[in-house]
Amino acid sequence: MQQQLRQQSFNLTGCSLSELQIIAEQLGEKPYRARQIFRWLYQKKASSIDVMTDLSLAFRQKLSAGGYYVGALKILQEQLSAIDATRKYLFELADGNTIESVLLTEDARATLCFSTQAGCAMGCTFCATGQSGFVRNLNAGEMVGQALGVMRSTDQRLTNAVAMGQGEPLANYDETLKALRIFNAPDGFAIGARHLTLSTCGLVEGIRRLAEEPEQFGLAVSLHSAIDVKRAQLMPKAAKYNLAVLQAACKDYTNKTGRRITLEYTLIAGENDQEADLRALIQFCRGWLCHVNLIPLNPVAALKYDRSLPSRVMRFGQELEQAGIAMSIRKEKGADLDAACGQLRQRQVHRS
C-alpha cells in the first residue's frame, strides 16, 4: 500500500477504510476524514473528489495534487430484457479489457452478479467465459466499480451481490474478499454478509481459507457432476481435486461456520442428467449441510452442449426432495439477452 500511495496517480475507488486513513494521515489530515471519503465513494457514489463537499477545499486540492482521483468503468454496452427487468452490462477496464456484470431484480431484491477476473483459467467446457481463456485478475476497485456503474445507470440500491460472473473468485482471493468487505461495510454499500456470495469451481485451499474468515459470506460450489470422470471432462482444471477431497473441504467448512453450502448443478443433456448421475448426486449430498441449485444450461452457439429437457430437470428436483436434500431450480432471468456469462464479451472481442 505504501508503495502504491507514492505512484503518480491513484484511483480511490476500491480503497478500504484503513487505506484511506493512511492517505489522510500522509496528507496531514485527521483519520476521521477517511470515513468521509469512504462514504462519498460507496454510499453517495461520488464521481470526483470535487463533489466531496464536507472535505475542506484545501484537503480536496491536496488529494488532487497528490494524484488521487475517483475512477469509473466505462459502460460499452447495456442490454435490458424485454421479458423481465434483467440488465446485462459490458464494462471496459482502464487497460482496454472487458468484463460483464448482470443486475437481477425481483420485487424488492436487486442482485448484482459481478466478475472477479477478466476471462477465466478454469476452462469449463460448457462455459462461454472459459473458452476465451484467462487474461488477468481484477482488483477490488474494478469489482466495486461494476456495482457503482450499475447503480449510477439505474439509480437503484443493491440488496445482494454474488461473485458469480467471469472468473474464479478463490483464485483472486484477497481482492475478492476486499471487495466483499466494501459491499458489506456499514459506511460502504451496507449489504449484509449473508446477502453476499462467492461461487467457486471448488478450489479446496480457498474453501478452507474462507472458513476461517469472520464474516458470514455465502459460498456456492460449482459441482456439475458427482462422478469424478464426468466432472473432469466438464471441469478439467477443477478436477485437480477429486470429489472426496472437495466434499471433505465442504463438510469442514459447514462444520466450522454452521453455514450451508450451495452446490450449483448445471443440467446438460446426455452429459450429467442420467439416472446414474442423479444417484451419484444424491449420494454426494447425503449427511451434510448443503443445498442443490439445479440450473438449466444456457446454450452457447460455439459449444456442443444442449440443455436437459424440462422433464429431466423436474426428475432431479423431485428425487432430491424425496431424498431429503434441500434443492431449488434456478428461475431463468433475462432469457432474451446473451444469457451465458461471457457471451457479450466474446461478441465484443470478435467485432474488434
N, C-alpha and C positions, 0 to 999 in steps of 0.2 A: 504493500500500500504506500509506504513512504517513497519508494522509487516512482510509483505511478503519479504521486502528487507533484513530482518535480518535472513532469512532462510539460511540453509547451501548451498543450490543450488537454482538457479532461472533462469528459461527459459526467455530469452529476447523476443522470438517470441510471439507476441500478446501485447507487451507493446505499450502504446500510447506515443506520443512525450512528454507529461508532465511527465509521469512516468520515461522516460529515462532521463529527465532533473534532476529529483530527484536523480537518480542513479549517474549521472555525478557529481552533486554537492556534494553528500555524499563521493565521491571518490576524491574530491578536484579538479575537472575539471570545465572548463567554461561551461555554459549552451549550447553554440552552438555545443558542442561535441555530444549532444543528437540528433541533427538533422542529423549529420553524421552517427550515428548508425542507426537511423530510415531509412535513405536512403539505407544503406547496407542491412538491414533486408528485406525491401519490394521492393525497386527498383532493387537492384543488387542481391537479393535472396541469400545472403551470407549463407554459410553452417557452418561457425565457426567464432569466434572472430578473429582468426589469420589472416584471409583474409582481415580484415578491415584496409588496409594499410595506409589510411590517418589519422588514430589514431596513436599516438606515441606508441612505443613499451612498454614504461612504463605504459601507460594507459591500453593497452591490457593486460598486465601482472596483473595489479590491478583488472581488470574485472574478469579474470580467477581465480585469488587468492581469490576473493570475492565470488566465487561460481556461477558466471554468465556464461551462455552458450547459444548457439543457438540450439534449439531443432528442430526436424523434425519428421513428422509422417511416419511410415513405410507403404509402399505400399504392401499389402498382395496379391492383385490381380488387374490386369488391363485388361479390355476387350475392344477390338476395333471392331466396327461394320464393317462387310463386305459390308454393303449396303450404309452407309454414313460415315462421319468422327467422329461420336459419340464415346466417350470413357467413360467407367464406371470404377470407382475405388473403391476398398475396402481398407480402411486405418485401421491400428491398432494404438490405443492410447497407451500412456505410461502404463496404468493400465491393458492393455490386451483387453479392449472393442474395438469393431469395429464399423465403420461408413462408409457411402457411399457418393460419390460425382460423378457428371456427367459433362463432358465437351461437350458442343454442339457447333459445328462450322458450319457456313454458310456464304459464301462469306467472307467479312472482319470481321464478328462478331465471337467472341469466348466467349461463356457464360458459366460460372461455376454455377452449381446448387449444393449448399453446405448444409450440415447438421448443425443443431444448438443443437441437443440433441442426445444422444445415446439411441435409442428406442424412444417411444412416449407414453404419458399418455392419449391421446385423444380417443383411442380405436375405430376409424372409422372402420366400419365393412368390407369395401371393400379395405382396405389398408394393404399391407403386413407388413409395419413397425408397425402399430397399433396392430397386432396380437402378436408381440414379447414383448410388454409391455415397460414400462419406466425403464431406468437404471439410467441416471443422465444427468444433463446439461453439455454442453461443455463450456469451457472458450474461450475467444476471440482468444487466441493463437492456439487452436485446430481448430477453424473456419478458421482463416487466414492460418494455416498450411495446410489445404486442398488445398487452392489456390497455395501456394508455392510448394506443392508436384506435383500438376498438371502442373504448369509452368516449373518446373525443368525437368519433364519427357517428355514434348513436346517442350520446348524452345519456347513457344508461349505466347504472351501477352494477358491478358484478357481484353475484352472490356465491358463486362457486368457480373454481378453476381446476383444470386437470392437465397434467403434463403428459398428454397422450397424442400430441401432434408428431411432427417429424423428429426422429432421433431416439436414442436410448438414454433416458434421464439418469440412470445409475452409472452410465459411462461418463457422465458430466456431473458428477455428484455434488461437488462443492458449490458450483454456480447455480445448479438447480435448487439446492437447499437454501442458498442465499435469496433466490427469487421467491421461493415459497414463504420465507420468513418476512419478506416485504409485503407479500399478499396478506399474510396473517397479522402483521403488526397493527395495533390499535390506531396508531397515527399514520399507518400506510393505507392499504386497501381494506383493512379491518374485516377480512373474511375468516371465519372460524376455521381452526385447523382441521376439523372433521369434514369441512366442505372443500378441502384441498387434497388432491390425489395425484400420485405419480404412477405411471404404468411402466413396467419393465418386462423385457423378454425373459427375465429370470437370472440376472447376474447375482450369483449367490453371495459374493463378498459384499455387494451393495445392500442386499436384503439384510444381511447380518449387521452391517453398519447402521442401517436405518433403524433397526430395532433398538439401538442404544440412544437414539435422539429423544429429547424431552417432549417434543411436540407430537400431537396425535394426528399426524397427517395420514391420509388413506393410502393404501398400497393395492395396486392391481397387477397381477402377473399374467402375461400372455402365455397361455398353455397350448391351445390349438390342437393338441393330441396328447393322450395319456399313454401312448405306445412309443417307446424310445425310437425305434427305427423310423416311424412315420414323422415324429416330431423333428428328427434330424433332417429329414427330407424337406419339410416345410420351413424349418428354422435352423439352417446349418450352423450358424455361429453360436446360437443359444444352446445347441446340443453339446457344447463343451461340458455342460453339467447334465448328467443323466437325471432321470425323473426321481430316482431315490434320493439323490443329493439335493435336488430342488425341493422336494417335499419335506425333507428334514429341515432345511433352512426356513421354509414357510411355517412349519409347525413350531420351530423355536421362536420365530417372530411372533406368532399369535400367543404363545405361552408367556413371552416376556412382556408384551404390550397389552394383551387382552383384546386386541383389535382383530376383526375379521378381515381376511384377505379376499379380494375378488379375483376369481380365475376367469380370464377372458378366453372364450372358445368360439372362434370363427368357423362356421359350418360351411364346408366346401364339398360340393357334390362328388361322390366317389372317392374322396381322399380321406376324410375323417368323420364321415356321417353314417358309417355302417354299424351293424349290431355289435361287432367286436369292439369298435371304437367307443360305443356307448357303455358297454360293460367295463371297459378299462377306465373310462372317466368316472363312473360310479365308484369303482374300487379305489381310485386315486383320492377321491374326495371324502371317503368314509372316515369318521372318527376324529375329525379335527375341524377347526373353526374357519369355514370357507363359504363362499357364495359363488355360484357359477353364473356368468353372464353369457348367454348364448347370442351370437352375433351373426345375422345373415351376411354373407360375403358381399362386399361392394365390388362388382366385377371391374377388372381393368382390361381394356381392349387389347393391350400388348401381351397379356398373360393368358395361360391356357385354362384357367380355372373358371368354374361356374358355381353359382350359389346353390345350396341344397334346396330341395323342394320344401315348401311350407309344411308339408306333412311330416317330413323328417325333423324339421325344427321342433314341431309340436311333439313328436315322439320322444325326442331327447328331453324336452321340458317335462313331459308327463312322467317319464321313468325316473328322472332325477327327483321330482317331488315325491313319488311313491317310495323312493329310497330314503326319504327324509333329508335330502340335501337341498339347501336353500338355492333358489335359482330365479333368474329373470330372463326375458327375451328382450333384447335391446330394441327399443322403438326407433324406427328409421326416421331421421330428420334430414331435411334438405335433399330429398331424393332426386330432385331435378338439377342439382348442382353437380360439379365434378366431385362426386361423393368420396371416393377413396383418397385418403391422405397422400399428398404428393402429386396428384394428377394435374392440379392447377399449375404447380411449379414446373412439372415436366412440359406442359404445353407452352409455358413461357420460354423455357430453355430452347425448345425446338423452333420457336418463332425467331429467336435472336441469333 
